[in-house]
Amino acid sequence: MNQKKVTAIDVASYIFYRSLNRRPLTVIKLQGLLYYCRAWSLAWNDDKLFEDDIYALRYGPRIKSIYELFKGTFKVKEITNAHPQHLTLEQKKTIHSIVNTYGVKKGQWLTKLIIMETPWQAARENNLGDHKIKLDLMLEFYRAVGLAGTPI
C-alpha cells in the first residue's frame, strides 16, 4: 500500500480537531505544535511527518502553507481542503502525544521555547539565506534530548 504524501495542512487539520475541547487554537500555537510534531516524529520514528519545510523567522517557526492559509487571522476556526486520513496510525499517535504535552501551553510559550533551541538558532545563525530548519539537525537535537531523559 502506497503511503499518501502528508502536508502540514493535513496535520494541522488533525491537530485542530484534537484540540477542540482545549484552549482556543491560535495560528502561532498551531505553528509551534506543527514544529514539535515534526521534531518528535523525526526523533521517535525517523519520519519528517509532512512534506512542507519549516523556516526560522525572526519571531518563531513558520510553515508557508499554514501562513498563507491563515494570513490575517489570529484564531483557527476551521481547516478545509485537508486530508487527515492520509496519516498513519503511528503518525496519529505522535500527534496525540504532542497535543497532549504541548497543547496546554500558549502559542507564545511554544515560540519562546523553540527559539531557544539549537535547530532554530542554527537556521538563524548567519542571518543569510532562507532560514530553513534542517531536518538532520532537528533529528540529532531532539533525539539527544529524548535520550537524555529531558521531558518534552
C-alpha positions as CSV (number, residue, x, y, z in Angstrom):
1,M,0.0,0.0,0.0
2,N,1.4,3.4,-1.0
3,Q,1.6,6.0,1.7
4,K,0.0,9.2,0.5
5,K,2.1,12.4,0.9
6,V,1.1,14.2,4.0
7,T,1.1,18.0,4.1
8,A,1.3,20.4,7.0
9,I,-2.3,21.3,6.4
10,D,-3.3,17.6,6.8
11,V,-1.5,17.5,10.2
12,A,-2.9,20.9,11.1
13,S,-6.4,19.7,10.5
14,Y,-5.8,16.6,12.7
15,I,-4.4,18.9,15.5
16,F,-7.3,21.3,15.2
17,Y,-9.9,18.6,15.7
18,R,-7.9,17.0,18.5
19,S,-7.7,20.5,20.2
20,L,-11.4,21.5,20.0
21,N,-12.0,20.9,23.7
22,R,-8.9,22.7,24.9
23,R,-7.9,26.3,24.8
24,P,-8.5,28.2,21.6
25,L,-6.0,27.3,18.9
26,T,-4.2,30.4,17.6
27,V,-2.2,30.4,14.4
28,I,1.0,30.9,16.4
29,K,0.2,28.0,18.6
30,L,-0.6,25.8,15.6
31,Q,2.8,26.7,14.0
32,G,4.5,25.7,17.3
33,L,2.6,22.4,17.5
34,L,3.4,21.6,13.9
35,Y,7.1,22.3,14.7
36,Y,7.1,19.9,17.7
37,C,5.1,17.3,15.8
38,R,7.9,17.3,13.1
39,A,10.7,17.4,15.7
40,W,9.5,14.5,17.8
41,S,8.3,12.4,14.8
42,L,11.9,12.6,13.5
43,A,13.3,11.7,16.9
44,W,10.9,8.9,17.7
45,N,10.0,7.5,14.2
46,D,12.6,8.7,11.7
47,D,9.7,10.3,9.9
48,K,9.5,14.0,9.0
49,L,5.7,13.7,9.2
50,F,4.8,16.2,6.5
51,E,6.3,17.5,3.2
52,D,6.4,21.2,3.9
53,D,9.6,22.9,5.1
54,I,9.8,24.9,8.4
55,Y,11.5,28.2,8.4
56,A,13.1,30.0,11.3
57,L,11.7,33.5,11.1
58,R,12.7,36.2,13.5
59,Y,9.9,35.6,15.9
60,G,9.4,31.9,15.5
61,P,8.8,29.0,13.2
62,R,6.8,29.4,10.0
63,I,5.4,26.9,7.6
64,K,4.5,28.8,4.4
65,S,1.3,26.9,3.6
66,I,-0.1,27.4,7.1
67,Y,0.9,31.1,7.0
68,E,-0.8,31.6,3.6
69,L,-4.0,29.7,4.8
70,F,-4.4,31.9,7.9
71,K,-2.8,35.2,6.9
72,G,-4.5,38.0,8.7
73,T,-6.3,35.8,11.3
74,F,-5.5,35.1,14.9
75,K,-7.5,32.0,15.8
76,V,-8.0,28.9,13.8
77,K,-11.8,28.5,13.2
78,E,-11.7,25.7,10.6
79,I,-9.4,24.0,8.2
80,T,-10.7,22.9,4.8
81,N,-9.0,21.1,1.9
82,A,-7.1,18.9,4.3
83,H,-6.7,15.1,4.2
84,P,-6.0,13.9,7.7
85,Q,-7.0,10.4,6.6
86,H,-3.5,10.3,4.9
87,L,-1.9,10.0,8.4
88,T,-0.8,6.6,9.6
89,L,-1.7,5.2,13.0
90,E,1.9,5.8,14.1
91,Q,1.8,9.4,12.9
92,K,-1.5,10.0,14.8
93,K,0.0,8.6,18.0
94,T,2.9,11.0,17.7
95,I,0.5,13.9,17.1
96,H,-1.6,12.8,20.1
97,S,1.5,12.8,22.3
98,I,2.5,16.3,21.2
99,V,-1.0,17.8,21.5
100,N,-1.4,16.2,25.0
101,T,2.0,17.6,26.1
102,Y,2.3,21.0,24.4
103,G,-1.4,21.7,23.7
104,V,-2.0,23.1,27.1
105,K,0.7,25.8,26.5
106,K,0.1,29.2,24.9
107,G,1.5,29.9,21.4
108,Q,3.9,32.5,22.8
109,W,5.3,30.0,25.3
110,L,5.9,27.5,22.5
111,T,7.6,30.1,20.4
112,K,9.9,31.2,23.2
113,L,10.9,27.6,23.8
114,I,11.5,26.9,20.1
115,I,13.7,29.9,19.6
116,M,15.9,28.9,22.5
117,E,16.7,25.5,20.9
118,T,19.6,24.6,18.6
119,P,17.7,23.8,15.3
120,W,16.0,27.3,15.2
121,Q,19.2,29.1,16.4
122,A,21.3,27.3,13.8
123,A,18.9,28.3,11.0
124,R,19.1,31.9,12.1
125,E,22.8,32.0,12.8
126,N,24.2,33.9,9.9
127,N,21.1,35.8,9.1
128,L,21.6,34.8,5.4
129,G,19.6,32.6,3.1
130,D,16.1,31.2,3.6
131,H,16.5,30.2,7.2
132,K,15.1,26.7,6.5
133,I,15.3,24.5,9.6
134,K,17.4,21.4,8.7
135,L,15.8,18.0,9.2
136,D,19.1,16.4,10.2
137,L,19.7,19.0,12.9
138,M,16.2,18.5,14.2
139,L,16.7,14.8,14.3
140,E,20.0,15.0,16.1
141,F,18.9,17.6,18.6
142,Y,15.5,16.0,19.6
143,R,16.9,12.5,19.7
144,A,19.6,13.7,22.1
145,V,17.1,15.5,24.2
146,G,14.9,12.3,24.3
147,L,17.9,10.1,25.2
148,A,19.0,12.5,27.9
149,G,15.6,11.9,29.6
150,T,14.7,15.5,29.3
151,P,10.9,15.8,29.4
152,I,9.3,17.0,26.2
